[in-house]
Structures are given as structure tokens and as C-alpha cells.
Amino acid sequence: MCANFGSHDTTGTCALDRVFAALQNRVSLLRWARNILMSKISIVIIGGTGFVGTQIAAELTSRGHRLNLLTRRRERKRQVLMLPTLTLNDADVHDSRALNEALAGADVVISMAGILHETHRGDFDKVHADLPGKIVDACCENKVPRLLHIGALGAQNNAPSAYLRSKAKGEAAIEAGAKRGLNTTVFRPSVVFGPRDDFINRFAELLAMIPIALPLACPGARLAPVFVGDVANAIANSIKDKRTFGQTYNLCGPEQMSLLEIVRLIARISGNQRTIVPLNNILSMLQAQVLQRLTGKLFTMDNYRSLQVDSVCDRDDLATLGVQAHGLEAIVPTYLGSHSRQENLGRFRAHASRD
């Protein structure tokens, strides 16, 4: 358990406990500083086998860091083993004992587990709120001095969606860890795009599959799409930077756009020009109620509620972290290009069966 240096207990036993805990923390910090100077940081990533996580892992391994990615399905994530200095280990991160064992000896932990849809009621809180609390406890138990966490832009306790409310609870757990002595940093990205994303590519697939018109829910939702490479660089830059300790950074791309503007851009770049029909609120909710019952859950009522909150930034935190933001126009043509209807239908079906 992390030492509570704000305690006024003056008994001899408690005083000795505080001294012992302080010495342990000093040893952990010295070990961390030594490893930084040697550029051999041991990093554990929780939730790092998806689209964003693998990009972060690639950036960190390129900088010579040693990575341990935790997953419950190692056999399905073997592609990340191609990265040097990376190991992939089976671990049930929701089990406190297994999590404690997995974090032993780590210099840095990156918490980024996340889901967009619930399979069972309460899944959002389990993954976004309860798990960060367990990670904080395990970091404290193992004297891990550094914890980075990826939250979500727009996360608030009174947010309209369960997704955003659960993300706010997770960020609160990380803040509580900072009060217990952890050096924490929280990153709150807008929607993330890049090769193999489930945002730009998903709309490109839909546009290719639908022959005439695409009915678009929440067309006026405001987003600032951020390139996954910029997110990875920002996180990698912050690991050694003490100025980021205790800070929260909102990560956005250079453009603020409506969802309608983004989908029109995707149609133009992909070569799949279609009529896009903006839906009003009532029809948007109706679409969500229908699609959330289908395999793959392309769009749910909770997604609809999340889109009622603007996902934009009022400052350039990427620049603060030494990263120049890349916009959609600069990046999307490099990986989207022009896809045939049949190619995108195949990708769409693969997404549906995977989800």
C-alpha cells in the first residue's frame, strides 16, 4: 500500500512505517532514474494489443524500451511479437493477484484498456473504472513510480453516455493514485485515426457497400480527429519528462470538423462518392436503436449520447508535448485510397464477425 504522508498518527510504529515506505519509494525512483539514463525502461502496457496500443508499442520499441504487453488472448495477438524488445504475456488483468505479478519490476505502466460497446451491462465500469483502480493499487504495491493513462475527451461524471461517465471514473482513479505518490499523466484524445482504424475505414467500407445513399446519424457532432502516430509520439515523449507528472493533456488534430464533413472527406478520398443523408435527432436515435440490435453493433444509443458532447480541444497540447499535429488530409490518402465495393464489403464483414 502507498504511504500516506498526510497522516498525523504519531505512534512509533506508524512513524517507522512511514520512514520505511519513504525509503522504498526513494529506491524505486533511483532505479527508475538509472534505467532512464541507460535508456532501458521496462514498460508494461495494459490494453495495448488494439489499434492505438500497437502503434504506441511500435513507437516505444523504436526508442529502445522493453515492453511487456498483457492480454487474455495471446494466440490472437501474435502479430505484435514482430516488434523488437517486446514480449506478449497472458494475464487476466481484472484479477488483482495476476495484475500484481505482471507489474513486478516495471518502471512504467501504461493503462489504456477500453471498449466502445458493452456486451453485458456494467462492462464499461468494469473496464474503464474498476480496472484503473486495480492498476493503481498494483503500481503502489510494486512501487512502480510512473503511470500513464489514456482516457477520453469529454469524460465527465455528468456526461450523457455511460461510456464517457465510466471514463471519468477511471480518470478519477488515476488522480487518486497521484495522491498516493504515483507520478501520473492522463491523455484524453479525440477520435483517433490511422491505418487499420475503426473510424475512417469503417465509414469507407459503408460508403463502398451502400450503392446510393448513406443515412448519417449525428451529422453535426463536432470532432477533432487526431492521428495515431501523434498520440504515440506524445505518450513516448512524456515518459521521461517530469514536467508532465500530475498533468492531463487533451489530444486533438489540427482541424475541428463535423461528422458530416468528415464522411464527405472520406467519400472523396476513397473514390466512393455517395449521397449522404443527414439525419435529425429523432431519426438518429431510431437508427441507433435498430443498429445496436444487429451483429457488430455499428451504432448504439450510447454512441449516440457520446456524440452529443463535442470532442474538440481549446488548446494545442500536442505542441506542448513536442508533437506537430497531422490532419486528415495529410494522412488519410496514404492508407485509404480508392477501394472497390467488394473489397470493403469483405472488410465490413470481418469487422462484424470480430466485434
C-alpha positions as CSV (number, residue, x, y, z in Angstrom):
1,M,0.0,0.0,0.0
2,C,1.3,3.5,-0.8
3,A,2.4,5.5,2.2
4,N,0.0,8.3,3.4
5,F,2.4,11.1,4.1
6,G,-0.5,13.4,5.2
7,S,-1.3,11.2,8.3
8,H,-0.9,12.8,11.7
9,D,-0.5,9.5,13.5
10,T,2.5,10.0,15.8
11,T,2.8,6.4,17.1
12,G,6.3,4.9,16.9
13,T,5.1,2.0,14.7
14,C,3.4,4.3,12.2
15,A,6.4,6.6,12.1
16,L,8.7,3.7,11.3
17,D,6.3,2.5,8.6
18,R,6.4,5.9,7.0
19,V,10.2,6.0,7.1
20,F,10.4,2.5,5.6
21,A,7.8,3.4,2.9
22,A,9.7,6.6,2.0
23,L,13.0,4.6,1.7
24,Q,11.3,2.1,-0.6
25,N,9.9,4.9,-2.8
26,R,13.3,6.5,-2.9
27,V,14.9,3.2,-4.1
28,S,12.2,2.8,-6.7
29,L,12.8,6.3,-8.0
30,L,16.5,5.8,-8.1
31,R,16.0,2.5,-10.1
32,W,13.7,4.4,-12.5
33,A,16.2,7.3,-12.9
34,R,19.0,4.8,-13.5
35,N,17.1,2.9,-16.2
36,I,16.1,6.2,-17.9
37,L,19.8,7.3,-18.1
38,M,20.6,3.8,-19.5
39,S,17.6,4.1,-21.9
40,K,16.4,0.7,-20.7
41,I,13.0,1.4,-19.3
42,S,10.7,-1.6,-18.6
43,I,7.2,-0.7,-19.6
44,V,4.0,-2.8,-19.0
45,I,1.1,-1.9,-21.3
46,I,-2.4,-2.9,-20.3
47,G,-4.9,-2.9,-23.2
48,G,-2.1,-2.4,-25.8
49,T,-3.0,-5.0,-28.4
50,G,-5.5,-3.0,-30.3
51,F,-5.2,-0.3,-33.0
52,V,-3.9,2.5,-30.8
53,G,-1.9,0.2,-28.5
54,T,0.1,-1.4,-31.2
55,Q,1.1,2.0,-32.6
56,I,2.3,3.1,-29.2
57,A,4.2,-0.1,-28.7
58,A,5.9,0.3,-32.1
59,E,7.0,3.8,-31.1
60,L,8.3,2.8,-27.7
61,T,10.2,-0.2,-29.1
62,S,11.8,2.1,-31.7
63,R,13.2,4.1,-28.8
64,G,14.8,1.0,-27.3
65,H,12.3,0.5,-24.4
66,R,11.5,-3.0,-23.2
67,L,7.8,-3.7,-23.4
68,N,5.5,-6.3,-21.8
69,L,2.0,-6.4,-23.3
70,L,-0.7,-8.1,-21.3
71,T,-3.5,-9.9,-23.0
72,R,-6.1,-12.6,-22.3
73,R,-5.8,-14.0,-25.8
74,R,-2.1,-14.2,-26.6
75,E,-2.7,-16.6,-29.6
76,R,-4.9,-14.0,-31.3
77,K,-2.4,-11.1,-30.9
78,R,0.8,-12.8,-32.1
79,Q,1.4,-10.1,-34.8
80,V,2.8,-7.7,-32.3
81,L,5.6,-10.1,-31.5
82,M,7.3,-8.9,-34.6
83,L,8.2,-5.7,-32.7
84,P,11.7,-5.9,-31.1
85,T,12.2,-5.7,-27.3
86,L,8.5,-6.8,-26.9
87,T,7.0,-9.7,-25.0
88,L,3.4,-10.7,-25.0
89,N,2.1,-12.4,-21.9
90,D,-1.2,-14.0,-20.9
91,A,-2.7,-12.3,-17.9
92,D,-6.2,-11.7,-16.6
93,V,-5.7,-8.1,-15.7
94,H,-9.1,-8.0,-13.9
95,D,-7.6,-10.4,-11.3
96,S,-5.7,-8.4,-8.7
97,R,-3.3,-11.2,-8.0
98,A,-2.4,-11.7,-11.6
99,L,-2.1,-8.0,-12.2
100,N,0.3,-7.6,-9.2
101,E,2.5,-10.4,-10.5
102,A,2.5,-8.8,-14.0
103,L,3.6,-5.4,-12.8
104,A,6.5,-6.7,-10.6
105,G,9.8,-4.9,-11.7
106,A,8.1,-2.5,-14.1
107,D,9.4,1.1,-14.3
108,V,6.4,2.4,-16.2
109,V,2.8,1.2,-16.6
110,I,0.6,2.4,-19.4
111,S,-3.2,1.9,-18.8
112,M,-5.2,2.0,-21.9
113,A,-7.8,-0.7,-21.8
114,G,-11.0,0.4,-23.5
115,I,-14.2,-0.8,-25.2
116,L,-16.8,1.0,-27.3
117,H,-19.7,-1.2,-26.6
118,E,-21.0,-3.2,-23.7
119,T,-21.6,-6.9,-24.2
120,H,-23.1,-7.1,-20.7
121,R,-24.5,-4.3,-18.5
122,G,-21.7,-2.9,-16.4
123,D,-18.8,-3.7,-18.8
124,F,-18.0,0.0,-19.2
125,D,-17.4,0.4,-15.5
126,K,-15.5,-2.9,-15.2
127,V,-13.0,-1.9,-18.0
128,H,-12.9,1.9,-17.7
129,A,-13.4,2.5,-14.0
130,D,-12.7,-0.6,-11.9
131,L,-9.6,-1.7,-13.8
132,P,-7.7,1.6,-13.5
133,G,-8.3,1.4,-9.7
134,K,-6.8,-2.1,-9.7
135,I,-3.9,-0.8,-11.8
136,V,-3.2,2.0,-9.3
137,D,-3.3,-0.5,-6.4
138,A,-0.9,-2.8,-8.2
139,C,1.5,0.0,-9.1
140,C,1.6,1.1,-5.4
141,E,2.1,-2.5,-4.2
142,N,5.0,-2.9,-6.6
143,K,6.5,0.5,-6.1
144,V,6.1,1.4,-9.8
145,P,6.9,5.1,-9.9
146,R,5.3,6.0,-13.2
147,L,1.7,5.5,-14.5
148,L,0.3,6.9,-17.8
149,H,-3.4,6.5,-18.6
150,I,-5.4,7.1,-21.8
151,G,-8.9,8.4,-21.0
152,A,-11.3,10.1,-23.4
153,L,-12.1,13.7,-24.4
154,G,-15.4,14.7,-23.0
155,A,-15.3,12.3,-20.0
156,Q,-17.3,13.8,-17.1
157,N,-19.3,12.4,-14.2
158,N,-22.5,14.1,-15.7
159,A,-21.8,13.1,-19.3
160,P,-24.9,11.8,-21.2
161,S,-23.3,8.5,-22.1
162,A,-22.3,5.6,-19.9
163,Y,-19.1,5.3,-21.9
164,L,-18.0,8.9,-21.0
165,R,-19.1,8.6,-17.4
166,S,-17.1,5.4,-16.9
167,K,-14.1,7.1,-18.5
168,A,-14.4,9.9,-16.0
169,K,-14.4,7.4,-13.1
170,G,-11.2,5.8,-14.5
171,E,-9.5,9.2,-14.6
172,A,-10.6,9.9,-11.0
173,A,-9.0,6.6,-10.0
174,I,-5.7,7.7,-11.6
175,E,-5.9,11.1,-9.9
176,A,-6.4,9.2,-6.6
177,G,-3.2,7.3,-7.5
178,A,-1.3,10.6,-7.8
179,K,-2.3,11.5,-4.3
180,R,-0.9,8.2,-3.1
181,G,2.6,9.0,-4.6
182,L,2.4,7.8,-8.2
183,N,3.8,10.1,-11.0
184,T,0.8,10.1,-13.3
185,T,-0.1,11.6,-16.6
186,V,-3.5,11.4,-18.3
187,F,-4.1,11.7,-22.0
188,R,-7.6,12.5,-23.4
189,P,-7.7,12.0,-27.2
190,S,-10.5,12.9,-29.5
191,V,-11.4,10.2,-32.1
192,V,-8.1,8.6,-33.2
193,F,-7.5,7.8,-36.9
194,G,-4.7,6.0,-38.9
195,P,-4.0,2.8,-40.8
196,R,-6.3,-0.1,-39.7
197,D,-8.5,2.3,-37.6
198,D,-12.2,1.5,-37.0
199,F,-13.3,5.1,-37.7
200,I,-12.2,6.2,-41.2
201,N,-12.0,2.7,-42.5
202,R,-15.4,1.8,-41.2
203,F,-17.1,4.7,-43.0
204,A,-15.1,3.9,-46.2
205,E,-16.5,0.4,-46.0
206,L,-20.0,1.6,-45.5
207,L,-19.7,4.0,-48.4
208,A,-18.4,1.3,-50.7
209,M,-21.1,-1.2,-49.7
210,I,-24.1,1.1,-50.0
211,P,-24.9,1.8,-53.7
212,I,-26.8,5.0,-53.5
213,A,-27.1,6.9,-50.2
214,L,-25.7,6.7,-46.7
215,P,-28.1,7.9,-43.9
216,L,-25.8,9.6,-41.3
217,A,-26.7,9.9,-37.7
218,C,-25.5,12.9,-35.6
219,P,-24.1,14.7,-38.7
220,G,-23.4,17.9,-36.6
221,A,-21.3,16.2,-34.0
222,R,-18.0,18.1,-33.6
223,L,-14.8,16.2,-33.6
224,A,-11.1,16.9,-33.9
225,P,-9.6,13.6,-35.3
226,V,-6.1,13.0,-34.0
227,F,-3.5,10.9,-35.9
228,V,-2.5,7.8,-34.0
229,G,1.2,8.4,-34.7
230,D,0.9,11.8,-33.0
231,V,-0.7,10.2,-30.0
232,A,2.1,7.6,-29.8
233,N,4.8,10.3,-30.0
234,A,3.1,12.4,-27.3
235,I,3.0,9.4,-24.9
236,A,6.6,8.4,-25.7
237,N,7.8,11.9,-25.2
238,S,6.2,12.2,-21.8
239,I,7.6,9.2,-20.2
240,K,10.9,10.8,-19.1
241,D,9.5,14.4,-18.9
242,K,9.0,15.3,-15.2
243,R,7.0,18.4,-16.4
244,T,4.2,16.0,-17.4
245,F,3.9,14.5,-13.9
246,G,0.4,15.1,-12.5
247,Q,-0.8,16.7,-15.7
248,T,-3.8,16.0,-18.0
249,Y,-3.4,16.5,-21.8
250,N,-6.2,16.8,-24.4
251,L,-5.1,15.4,-27.7
252,C,-6.7,16.8,-30.9
253,G,-5.8,17.1,-34.5
254,P,-5.4,20.5,-36.2
255,E,-9.0,20.6,-37.6
256,Q,-12.4,20.8,-35.9
257,M,-14.9,19.2,-38.2
258,S,-18.5,18.0,-38.1
259,L,-19.1,14.3,-38.7
260,L,-20.8,15.2,-41.9
261,E,-17.7,17.0,-43.2
262,I,-15.5,14.1,-42.2
263,V,-17.7,11.5,-44.0
264,R,-17.8,13.7,-47.1
265,L,-14.0,13.8,-47.0
266,I,-13.8,10.1,-46.7
267,A,-16.1,9.7,-49.7
268,R,-13.9,11.9,-51.8
269,I,-10.6,10.4,-50.8
270,S,-11.8,6.8,-51.2
271,G,-13.4,7.5,-54.5
272,N,-16.8,6.2,-53.2
273,Q,-18.9,9.3,-53.8
274,R,-22.4,8.7,-52.4
275,T,-25.3,10.8,-51.4
276,I,-25.0,11.4,-47.7
277,V,-28.3,12.0,-46.0
278,P,-28.0,13.9,-42.6
279,L,-30.5,12.5,-40.1
280,N,-32.2,14.7,-37.4
281,N,-32.1,13.7,-33.7
282,I,-35.2,11.6,-33.8
283,L,-34.1,9.6,-36.9
284,S,-30.5,9.4,-35.4
285,M,-31.9,7.8,-32.3
286,L,-34.1,5.4,-34.3
287,Q,-31.0,4.3,-36.4
288,A,-29.1,3.7,-33.1
289,Q,-31.9,1.6,-31.7
290,V,-32.0,-0.5,-34.8
291,L,-28.3,-1.0,-35.4
292,Q,-27.5,-1.8,-31.7
293,R,-29.5,-4.9,-32.1
294,L,-27.6,-6.2,-35.1
295,T,-24.4,-8.2,-35.1
296,G,-21.3,-5.9,-34.8
297,K,-23.2,-3.1,-33.1
298,L,-22.2,-0.5,-35.7
299,F,-24.0,2.3,-33.8
300,T,-25.7,2.2,-30.4
301,M,-27.8,4.6,-28.2
302,D,-24.7,5.1,-26.0
303,N,-22.7,6.0,-29.1
304,Y,-25.5,8.5,-30.0
305,R,-25.3,10.0,-26.5
306,S,-21.5,10.3,-26.6
307,L,-21.8,12.2,-29.9
308,Q,-23.9,14.9,-28.2
309,V,-20.7,16.0,-26.5
310,D,-18.2,17.9,-28.7
311,S,-14.8,16.1,-28.9
312,V,-12.6,19.1,-29.5
313,C,-9.8,21.0,-27.8
314,D,-9.4,24.6,-26.8
315,R,-5.6,24.4,-26.7
316,D,-2.8,22.6,-28.6
317,D,-1.5,20.1,-26.0
318,L,0.3,18.1,-28.7
319,A,2.6,21.0,-29.3
320,T,3.2,21.2,-25.6
321,L,4.4,17.6,-25.7
322,G,6.7,18.3,-28.7
323,V,4.4,16.9,-31.4
324,Q,3.2,18.7,-34.6
325,A,-0.3,17.5,-35.3
326,H,-1.2,15.9,-38.7
327,G,-4.6,16.4,-40.2
328,L,-6.9,14.1,-42.1
329,E,-6.0,15.5,-45.5
330,A,-2.3,14.8,-44.9
331,I,-2.7,11.2,-43.6
332,V,-5.9,9.5,-44.8
333,P,-4.9,9.4,-48.5
334,T,-1.8,7.4,-47.6
335,Y,-3.8,4.5,-46.3
336,L,-7.3,4.7,-47.6
337,G,-7.1,5.3,-51.3
338,S,-9.7,4.0,-53.6
339,H,-11.3,0.7,-52.6
340,S,-13.7,-1.4,-54.6
341,R,-17.1,-2.2,-53.2
342,Q,-16.3,-5.9,-52.9
343,E,-13.0,-5.2,-51.0
344,N,-14.7,-3.0,-48.5
345,L,-17.7,-5.4,-48.1
346,G,-15.1,-8.1,-47.1
347,R,-13.6,-5.8,-44.5
348,F,-17.1,-4.9,-43.2
349,R,-18.0,-8.5,-42.7
350,A,-14.7,-9.1,-41.0
351,H,-15.4,-6.3,-38.6
352,A,-18.9,-7.6,-37.9
353,S,-17.7,-11.1,-37.1
354,R,-14.8,-9.8,-35.0
355,D,-17.0,-7.5,-32.9
